[in-house]
Amino acid sequence: MNAMEGISIKNVTKTYSQRILFSKKTFNAVENVSLDITTDPPEIFSLVGESGSGKSTLANMILQLIKPDIGEILLNGKKINDFEMLEFMKKIQPIFQDPFDSFDPMKKTDLFIYETVKNFNIARNKDSINYIIDQCLQKVGLNYQMIKGRYPHEFSGGQLQRIAIARALVVKPLFLVADEPVSMLDASLRISIVNLFKQLKEKENLSVLYITHDLSTAYYISDRIGVMLRGNLVEIGNAKEILGEPLHPYTQFLMKALLEPDPDKTKISLFDNEKNEEKMTEVSEYQLKGCKYANRCPNVKKICREKNPEYYYIKNRKIKCFLYEEFK
Ligand SMILES: Nc1ncnc2c1ncn2[C@@H]1O[C@H](COP(=O)(O)OP(=O)(O)OP(=O)(O)O)[C@@H](O)[C@H]1O
């Protein structure tokens, strides 16, 4: 049997320690996560969850920026750390939260992309390099003339994010890892950028891991969604089904927060808003022996505090919650 085309995350754990007040706390920022995201056929998989739930840690392991402590990540069946860096970066490209981080502020944007094409050995002569750049810019709704000779600060955040995506496209990747790519943009621009991911999937066969707090954009573009809670993927499945009818109490809470106009009513902190106490809440939830949502869950049972639930399967959905024990 052929290996799956795409990314396979296999039982991955990343452990961190933090000093909070006078004590050192150790916790799994990502805990025994397994997930397959296909590139053939391409899909948009959104990873959603509150701040501090382990989304970026998982993304950074996929991008090889950090190493898992346990488990492994495969790309097309091959361990990602066995790839040559250049070969790996041709297949998986990051899109950052702040598009200004993707560019050298002192360099004209076209020159910066030109160098990317050259460094990755995509083309050698000037005409073919310019042609590739123009093609990639057109895929994001721009063209070469629009960026020629201009520095990053001469563009709006939305335009620059498009240029950053075009730059990622020059290496013909299979997969984009986009960590909060629209959170720094004006609300009015966000949907046009996330829509671009959808177009790239449909027209260029690109898969996207879209990391976001924003359930509404995730609903709009995703094929599947994974809900992350303190290092655990607690609900995984079809995006429209999950967001249309969330089953895990934590997903239900996130949906309620989306619809609640007063953010104070869905504040994550169990205490007040002091930084240390928020951090303590976050880390103490991470350290819970049972379900990480047990202290906040309206449906909590005795077993939820004793054991971290396994997955239960309802139709195409995986849910990590004892409420669904009967669906084992
Ligand atoms: N290098 C590190 N050392 C110690 N703790 C870390 C480190 N990086 C992340 N953490 C902690 O791991 C947890 C998960 O962080 P992570 O950034 O992955 O969450 P996130 O869901 O991406 O949040 P956000 O949306 O705010 O970026 C947090 O409690 C964070 O403080």
The ligand as an SDF file (V2000), in Angstrom:
LIG
                    3D

 31 33  0  0  0  0  0  0  0  0999 V2000
    9.4240   27.6370   24.4300 N   0  0  0  0  0  0  0  0  0  0  0  0
    8.4710   27.5010   25.3540 C   0  0  0  0  0  0  0  0  0  0  0  0
    8.8070   27.2920   26.6560 N   0  0  0  0  0  0  0  0  0  0  0  0
    7.8690   27.1240   27.5990 C   0  0  0  0  0  0  0  0  0  0  0  0
    6.5410   27.1600   27.3640 N   0  0  0  0  0  0  0  0  0  0  0  0
    6.1410   27.3850   26.0930 C   0  0  0  0  0  0  0  0  0  0  0  0
    7.0860   27.5660   25.0300 C   0  0  0  0  0  0  0  0  0  0  0  0
    6.3860   27.7780   23.8810 N   0  0  0  0  0  0  0  0  0  0  0  0
    5.0740   27.7170   24.2070 C   0  0  0  0  0  0  0  0  0  0  0  0
    4.9250   27.4890   25.5370 N   0  0  0  0  0  0  0  0  0  0  0  0
    3.6540   27.3300   26.2640 C   0  0  0  0  0  0  0  0  0  0  0  0
    2.9780   26.2280   25.6640 O   0  0  0  0  0  0  0  0  0  0  0  0
    1.5740   26.4740   25.6590 C   0  0  0  0  0  0  0  0  0  0  0  0
    1.0580   26.3780   24.2540 C   0  0  0  0  0  0  0  0  0  0  0  0
    1.5630   27.4930   23.5180 O   0  0  0  0  0  0  0  0  0  0  0  0
    1.2310   27.7280   21.9840 P   0  0  0  0  0  0  0  0  0  0  0  0
    1.9000   28.9930   21.5760 O   0  0  0  0  0  0  0  0  0  0  0  0
    1.5270   26.5040   21.2190 O   0  0  0  0  0  0  0  0  0  0  0  0
   -0.3540   27.9360   22.0420 O   0  0  0  0  0  0  0  0  0  0  0  0
   -1.3070   28.5640   20.9420 P   0  0  0  0  0  0  0  0  0  0  0  0
   -2.5560   27.7790   21.0000 O   0  0  0  0  0  0  0  0  0  0  0  0
   -0.6070   28.6540   19.6440 O   0  0  0  0  0  0  0  0  0  0  0  0
   -1.5630   30.0180   21.5310 O   0  0  0  0  0  0  0  0  0  0  0  0
   -1.5680   31.4210   20.7670 P   0  0  0  0  0  0  0  0  0  0  0  0
   -2.7830   31.3810   19.9130 O   0  0  0  0  0  0  0  0  0  0  0  0
   -1.6260   32.4130   21.8770 O   0  0  0  0  0  0  0  0  0  0  0  0
   -0.2920   31.4800   19.9780 O   0  0  0  0  0  0  0  0  0  0  0  0
    1.3640   27.8430   26.3050 C   0  0  0  0  0  0  0  0  0  0  0  0
    1.0840   27.6590   27.6670 O   0  0  0  0  0  0  0  0  0  0  0  0
    2.7210   28.5070   26.1110 C   0  0  0  0  0  0  0  0  0  0  0  0
    2.9450   29.4760   27.1280 O   0  0  0  0  0  0  0  0  0  0  0  0
  1  2  1  0
  2  3  1  0
  2  7  2  0
  3  4  2  0
  4  5  1  0
  5  6  2  0
  6  7  1  0
  6 10  1  0
  7  8  1  0
  8  9  2  0
  9 10  1  0
 10 11  1  0
 11 12  1  0
 11 30  1  0
 12 13  1  0
 13 14  1  0
 13 28  1  0
 14 15  1  0
 15 16  1  0
 16 17  2  0
 16 18  1  0
 16 19  1  0
 19 20  1  0
 20 21  2  0
 20 22  1  0
 20 23  1  0
 23 24  1  0
 24 25  2  0
 24 26  1  0
 24 27  1  0
 28 29  1  0
 28 30  1  0
 30 31  1  0
M  END
$$$$
